[in-house]
């Protein structure tokens, strides 16, 4: 057991270092707020449209801590994904891709009614490179380049408890941390030097996630799934720096780039408040056979502000997301057909992201499907998920993203804290 804990700690350290150094997005829309919010669910949940309401005794649930009260086996889980993205506006098209680790976690039961879990996962990601070209009053070409890099990671500790039969509650404490760098460069035709502005934020802070599930039996054959989660306002502190100066267009060498004193404008340290998100879920299923459900989330993003990074063409509005999905298992106990033991998942989601660019609301839509492949003779499994979606629009001089994502997750089960028996 000690070896397994040490191995997990090493993995947590490795993924935190990896996710800090790489981009988790290539979206131009990641320049808003504190970047793109990454999925906070496992691959098996993502394949059902992102539903987090479904809970059982052998899988980790990253978004609903009440699920840990159901655990009966120790579970190690990790996941990663590869996304192909096509960007287009009225005149141009461009393709890009990104590969990321998405989470790693360990969960285990302490008693038949109480379980805990902990892990690390990316929280937000910034990764964009946008050009704009205009002419000035003397008809010279002015080129502006805006780039962003970085993001936040999240360490979490969760606990869930069974209050009475079929009623579970739980809580999670999250610690978010990371760095984001924003850079803008401007050059003018015929001018030897360009201007450069570099802004960097080191961000950290806490938030909490509370969840409850109620899963009564119906006619001893079906289960009604109902859930509610409340992710409280994240109170983040951003320590900021800014450098401003010029550079040589021929060599790229910085010239007279100086630190900006942010104290007079009260921007040296700023607060970022990510509004509370509330999610309600309802579904119906038959144990180890099928499940179908829906979730609705709402978040008052209109109250968000980032005083240090405040582009003129960006505003915020209240966000919401609707998810539907489910799974089907032909025969989980089949000895003759492996295909019958596979879990087949599918779903869809649609969301108003809360981001307004050029007075246009940014929406996101995706369809998902996936497979849960049994591994070995126990309850361990490998989960493969696929997602196709669109975000944004080509109107109002904006960009439309079309993406296809392939994800793979591993979920291994074990038994701890059991006394050895001698026959």
C-alpha positions in Angstrom: 0.0 0.0 0.0 2.8 2.4 0.9 4.4 1.9 -2.6 1.1 2.7 -4.2 0.8 6.0 -2.2 4.4 7.0 -3.1 3.7 6.2 -6.8 0.6 8.3 -6.8 2.4 11.3 -5.1 5.1 11.1 -7.8 2.4 11.1 -10.5 0.6 14.1 -8.9 3.9 16.0 -8.9 4.6 15.1 -12.5 1.2 16.1 -13.9 1.3 19.4 -12.0 4.7 20.2 -13.5 3.5 19.1 -16.9 0.3 21.0 -16.9 2.1 24.2 -15.7 4.5 24.1 -18.6 2.1 23.4 -21.5 -1.0 24.9 -23.0 -4.3 23.2 -22.6 -6.0 25.2 -25.4 -5.4 26.9 -28.7 -8.6 29.0 -28.6 -8.6 32.7 -29.2 -11.5 32.9 -26.8 -9.1 31.9 -23.9 -8.0 35.6 -23.7 -11.2 36.4 -21.7 -11.4 36.1 -17.9 -8.7 33.7 -16.7 -8.8 31.4 -19.8 -10.8 28.5 -20.9 -12.4 26.4 -18.1 -11.2 22.8 -18.5 -13.6 19.9 -18.0 -14.0 19.0 -14.4 -15.2 15.5 -15.0 -13.7 12.1 -15.8 -13.6 10.6 -19.3 -16.6 8.4 -18.6 -18.7 11.4 -17.5 -17.5 13.5 -20.5 -18.7 10.8 -22.9 -22.2 11.3 -21.5 -22.3 15.0 -22.4 -20.4 15.9 -19.3 -23.0 14.6 -16.8 -21.6 14.4 -13.3 -24.8 13.3 -11.5 -24.3 9.5 -12.1 -22.6 7.8 -9.1 -21.7 4.2 -8.3 -19.4 2.3 -6.1 -16.3 1.8 -8.3 -15.7 5.2 -10.1 -14.3 8.5 -9.0 -16.6 11.5 -9.5 -14.6 14.7 -9.8 -17.5 17.1 -9.7 -19.9 15.7 -7.1 -18.2 14.9 -3.7 -21.3 13.0 -2.5 -20.3 10.1 -4.7 -17.4 9.3 -2.4 -19.9 8.0 0.2 -20.8 5.2 -2.2 -17.3 3.9 -2.8 -16.6 0.3 -2.0 -13.2 -0.2 -3.6 -10.0 1.8 -3.8 -9.9 3.6 -7.2 -7.0 5.1 -9.1 -7.9 7.1 -12.1 -6.2 9.3 -14.7 -7.1 10.7 -18.1 -5.8 12.6 -21.0 -7.0 13.9 -24.4 -6.0 15.1 -27.8 -8.1 17.8 -29.6 -7.9 18.8 -33.2 -9.2 22.4 -33.8 -10.2 24.2 -37.0 -10.5 28.0 -36.8 -12.1 30.1 -39.4 -13.4 33.6 -40.1 -14.9 35.2 -43.2 -11.6 34.9 -45.2 -9.2 32.5 -43.6 -9.0 29.0 -42.1 -6.4 27.5 -39.8 -5.9 24.2 -38.1 -4.2 23.4 -34.8 -4.1 20.7 -32.1 -3.4 20.2 -28.4 -2.7 17.2 -26.2 -3.1 17.4 -22.5 -3.3 15.4 -19.3 -6.7 16.0 -17.7 -6.7 14.6 -14.2 -5.2 12.1 -11.9 -6.9 11.1 -8.6 -7.1 8.5 -5.9 -10.2 7.6 -3.9 -11.0 5.0 -1.2 -13.6 4.1 1.3 -12.9 4.6 5.0 -16.0 2.8 6.1 -19.2 1.5 4.3 -20.6 4.9 4.6 -17.7 7.3 4.3 -15.1 7.8 1.6 -12.5 10.3 0.6 -10.5 11.3 -2.6 -7.8 13.7 -3.7 -6.0 14.6 -6.9 -5.0 17.3 -9.3 -6.5 18.5 -12.6 -6.2 21.5 -14.9 -8.7 24.3 -14.0 -8.2 26.9 -16.7 -6.0 27.2 -19.8 -4.7 30.2 -21.8 -3.2 29.7 -25.3 -3.9 32.0 -28.1 -2.0 33.9 -30.9 -4.1 36.5 -32.7 -3.1 39.0 -35.3 -4.9 42.2 -36.5 -3.9 44.6 -39.3 -5.0 48.2 -39.7 -3.8 51.4 -41.3 -2.9 54.6 -39.5 -3.6 58.2 -40.5 -0.6 58.2 -42.8 -1.8 55.0 -44.5 1.0 52.9 -43.0 0.2 49.3 -42.1 -0.1 48.7 -38.4 0.2 45.0 -37.2 -0.9 44.0 -33.7 -0.1 40.5 -32.3 -1.7 39.3 -29.1 -0.5 36.1 -27.4 -1.3 34.4 -24.2 0.1 31.4 -22.3 -0.4 29.5 -19.0 -3.4 28.6 -16.9 -4.4 27.4 -13.5 -4.3 23.9 -11.9 -6.4 22.6 -9.1 -5.6 20.4 -6.1 -8.6 19.0 -4.4 -9.6 17.0 -1.3 -13.1 15.5 -1.2 -15.2 13.5 1.3 -18.6 11.9 1.0 -20.9 10.4 3.6 -24.1 8.3 3.5 -26.6 10.0 5.9 -29.4 7.5 5.3 -30.1 4.9 2.7 -29.9 6.4 -0.8 -29.0 9.9 0.6 -25.4 11.0 0.3 -23.7 14.3 0.9 -20.2 15.5 0.3 -17.8 18.5 0.3 -14.6 19.4 -1.6 -11.9 21.9 -0.9 -10.1 23.2 -4.0 -6.8 25.0 -4.1 -6.1 26.7 -7.5 -2.7 28.0 -8.5 -0.9 29.0 -11.7 0.6 31.7 -13.9 -0.8 33.5 -17.0 1.2 35.7 -19.3 -0.3 38.1 -21.8 1.8 39.8 -24.5 0.9 42.4 -27.1 3.3 43.5 -29.8 2.7 46.4 -32.3 4.8 47.2 -35.4 4.3 49.9 -38.0 5.4 49.6 -41.6 8.7 51.5 -42.3 9.5 51.9 -38.6 12.6 50.0 -37.3 11.3 49.4 -33.8 8.1 48.0 -32.4 6.4 48.3 -29.0 5.9 45.4 -26.6 3.8 45.0 -23.5 4.1 42.0 -21.3 1.7 41.4 -18.4 2.0 38.4 -16.1 -0.3 37.2 -13.3 0.5 34.7 -10.5 -2.8 33.5 -9.3 -3.9 31.4 -6.3 -6.9 30.9 -4.0 -9.5 28.5 -2.6 -13.1 27.5 -3.3 -15.5 24.8 -2.1 -17.8 22.4 -3.8 -20.8 20.9 -2.0 -22.9 18.0 -3.3 -25.9 15.8 -2.5 -27.4 12.9 -4.2 -30.7 11.0 -3.6 -31.1 7.7 -5.4 -34.3 5.9 -4.3 -35.3 2.6 -5.8 -38.5 2.4 -7.9 -40.3 -1.0 -8.0 -37.0 -2.7 -6.8 -35.8 -2.6 -10.4 -35.1 1.0 -11.4 -33.2 3.8 -9.6 -34.1 7.5 -9.7 -31.0 9.7 -9.7 -31.3 13.2 -8.4 -28.4 15.5 -7.5 -27.4 19.1 -6.7 -24.0 20.6 -6.5 -22.9 24.1 -5.5 -19.4 25.2 -6.4 -19.0 28.3 -4.2 -17.4 31.6 -5.4 -13.7 31.2 -5.9 -11.8 34.0 -4.3 -8.5 34.2 -6.1 -5.6 36.7 -5.5 -3.6 37.8 -8.5 0.0 39.1 -8.1 0.7 41.1 -11.2 3.7 42.5 -13.1 3.9 44.6 -16.3 6.8 45.4 -18.6 6.7 48.0 -21.4 9.2 48.9 -24.0 10.4 48.5 -27.6 12.2 45.8 -29.6 14.1 45.6 -32.9 12.0 44.2 -35.8 15.1 42.8 -37.5 16.6 40.9 -34.6 13.8 40.6 -32.1 16.0 42.0 -29.3 14.3 43.9 -26.6 15.3 47.5 -26.1 14.6 49.6 -23.0 11.9 47.3 -21.7 11.1 48.5 -18.2 9.0 47.4 -15.3 5.8 49.4 -14.8 5.0 50.6 -11.3 1.5 49.2 -10.7 1.1 50.5 -7.1 -0.4 53.9 -8.0 -3.2 52.3 -10.0 -3.8 49.6 -7.3 -3.0 46.8 -9.9 -0.1 45.2 -8.1 -2.4 42.8 -6.3 -5.9 42.3 -7.6 -8.8 40.0 -6.7 -10.5 37.6 -9.1 -13.9 36.3 -8.0 -15.2 33.4 -10.0 -19.0 33.3 -9.4 -20.9 30.5 -7.7 -22.0 27.7 -10.1 -25.1 25.6 -9.2 -26.0 22.4 -11.0 -29.2 20.3 -10.8 -29.5 16.8 -12.2 -32.3 14.2 -12.7 -32.1 10.8 -14.3 -33.4 7.2 -14.3 -31.6 4.0 -14.7 -31.4 0.2 -14.1 -28.3 -0.9 -12.2 -25.5 -2.3 -14.5 -27.8 -2.0 -17.5 -28.7 1.5 -18.6 -29.0 5.1 -17.5 -30.3 8.4 -18.9 -30.3 11.8 -17.3 -30.0 15.6 -17.7 -28.3 18.4 -15.9 -28.7 22.2 -15.8 -26.0 24.6 -14.6 -26.2 28.3 -14.0 -23.6 30.8 -13.1 -23.8 34.6 -12.6 -20.7 35.3 -14.7 -22.0 38.9 -15.4 -20.4 39.9 -12.0 -16.9 38.8 -13.0 -14.2 41.3 -13.6 -10.4 41.3 -14.2 -9.1 44.8 -13.5 -5.6 43.9 -14.7 -6.6 42.5 -18.0 -9.7 44.3 -19.3 -9.9 44.3 -23.2 -12.3 46.9 -24.5 -14.2 44.4 -26.7 -15.0 41.9 -23.9 -17.9 41.8 -21.5 -19.6 39.1 -19.4 -23.1 37.8 -19.0 -24.7 35.1 -16.9 -23.9 31.6 -18.2 -25.8 28.4 -18.3 -25.3 24.8 -19.6 -27.7 22.0 -20.4 -26.4 18.4 -20.6 -28.1 15.2 -21.5 -26.6 11.7 -21.7 -26.6 8.1 -20.6 -25.1 4.6 -21.0 -26.1 1.1 -22.0 -24.5 -2.3 -21.1 -25.9 -5.3 -23.0 -24.8 -7.9 -20.4 -22.2 -6.9 -17.8 -21.8 -10.5 -16.6 -21.5 -12.2 -20.0 -18.8 -15.0 -20.2 -19.2 -15.5 -23.9 -19.0 -12.0 -25.4 -16.6 -9.2 -24.5 -18.7 -6.8 -26.6 -21.7 -7.4 -24.4 -19.7 -6.3 -21.3 -18.7 -3.0 -22.9 -20.4 0.2 -21.6 -21.7 2.3 -24.5 -22.1 6.0 -23.6 -23.4 9.0 -25.5 -24.6 12.6 -24.8 -24.8 16.2 -25.8 -24.5 19.6 -24.3 -25.2 23.2 -25.1 -24.0 26.3 -23.2 -24.0 30.0 -23.2 -20.4 30.5 -22.0 -20.9 33.9 -20.4 -18.3 35.6 -22.7 -19.4 38.5 -24.9 -17.0 39.6 -27.6 -17.7 42.5 -30.0 -21.2 42.6 -28.5 -21.8 39.0 -29.5 -22.5 36.2 -27.1 -20.3 33.2 -27.4 -22.0 29.8 -27.4 -20.6 26.3 -27.3 -22.3 23.0 -28.5 -21.0 19.5 -28.5 -22.0 15.9 -29.0 -20.2 13.0 -27.3 -20.0 9.3 -27.3 -17.6 6.7 -25.8 -16.8 3.2 -24.6 -16.0 1.6 -21.3 -13.8 -1.4 -21.8 -13.4 -3.9 -19.0 -9.8 -4.6 -18.0 -8.8 -7.9 -16.3 -11.2 -9.9 -14.3 -12.3 -7.3 -11.8 -14.0 -3.9 -12.0 -11.2 -2.0 -13.6 -11.8 -0.4 -17.0 -10.4 1.8 -19.7 -12.7 4.5 -21.0 -12.5 6.1 -24.4 -14.4 9.2 -25.2 -15.1 11.2 -28.4 -16.4 14.8 -28.7 -17.4 16.9 -31.7 -18.3 20.5 -31.1 -18.5 24.1 -32.3 -17.9 27.4 -30.4 -18.2 31.0 -31.5 -19.3 32.5 -34.8 -17.9 34.2 -37.9 -20.1 37.3 -37.5 -18.9 40.5 -35.9 -15.3 39.8 -37.1 -15.1 36.8 -34.8 -13.8 33.3 -35.1 -15.7 30.0 -35.3 -14.0 26.9 -33.7 -14.8 23.4 -34.8 -13.1 20.7 -32.8 -12.9 17.0 -32.4 -11.5 15.5 -29.3 -10.4 11.9 -28.4 -9.9 11.1 -24.7 -8.6 8.1 -22.8 -9.1 7.4 -19.1 -8.0 4.6 -16.9 -9.8 3.5 -13.8 -8.2 0.8 -11.6 -9.8 -0.8 -8.5 -8.1 -2.4 -5.5 -8.8 -3.4 -1.9 -7.1 -1.8 1.0 -7.4 -2.1 4.8 -8.6 -5.7 4.7 -7.2 -8.2 7.2 -5.5 -11.2 5.7 -7.1 -14.5 6.4 -5.3 -17.8 6.8 -7.2 -20.8 5.6 
